[in-house]
């Protein structure tokens, strides 16, 4: 749960249209089901949604709109909410012992 990858090959876009802001940026939190980027395949624009909640720690596709990507290519390094909660629990337990 430390990355978001492309579910298919195609052309990567960080925004829905050239004049709109990116769907998500570094440092932003996202919810499960929230659109994160777009993959164009044969003139079909597919919004790719987050499979689980988390925060983008690094945008690995910065300034790469219009780039061809392969299935499984890393798009974002993230910290999932689950990983963050686990770290908090572990830190709390360490302080209690």
N, C-alpha and C positions, 0 to 999 in steps of 0.2 A: 504493500500500500504506500509506496513512496514515489510513485510516478503515474502519469496519465499518458497512455499511448494511443496511436491511431488505430481504429477498429478496421480500417480498410485503406488501400492505397488510393491516391488521387492527388488533387491540388489542394494545398492547405491555405486557409484564410483565417485570420484571427478575428475578423469582423464580418457582419452580415452584408455590408455594402461599403464601398470605399470612403464614403463621407461619414460613416458611423464609427464610434469608438470601439476598441477591442471588446470582445465579450467578457474577458477576464484579464487581469494584469497581475504582475508579481505583487505579493503581499496581500492580495485580496482573498477573502474567504468565499467558498462556494458550497452550495447545498447539493445533495443527491438529486439528480434530474435536471440540474441547471445547465443550459447550453454553455460550452466552453470554447468551441471553435467550430469551423465549417470545413468539410471535405467535399470538393466537387468531383464527381465521377460522371462522365458522359453528359454534361450539362445539367446534372441533378445536384442540387446543393443540399447536403446532408448536415444538419446541426448535430454535433456530437455532445451528448449530455454526460455529466459527471456520474460515475457509478456509485459514489459514496461522497460524503461531505469531507472537506478539508480546506487547506490554505495553499496557494501557489507560492513556493519558495524560490523557484527559478523558472523563467520562461526560456525553454531550450529552442524555441522557434522565433525568437525576437527578430524583427526585421526580415522575416522570411515569407511574408505573404506572397502567394502565387507560386511557391515552391512545390515540386513534386515530392510526395512522401510515400513510403511503403507501409504496408500493414505492420503494426507493432512498433513503429518508430516512436521514440520518446518525444513528447511535446512539452510536458511540464514536470519538473521535480516538485513534489508536494509533501506536505505533512498532513496525513489523514487525521480527522478528529479522534478516531480510535487510538492512533499512535500517541497523540497528545495526551489523551485521557490516561493511557497506560503509563506514560512518563510521569504524569502528575501523581498517580497512585503510588508508583515506585518511590518517588521522592518523598512523599508523605510518610510512607511506611519506613523508609530509611531514617527519617527524623524521629520517628516514634520509638525506634530501637536503640 
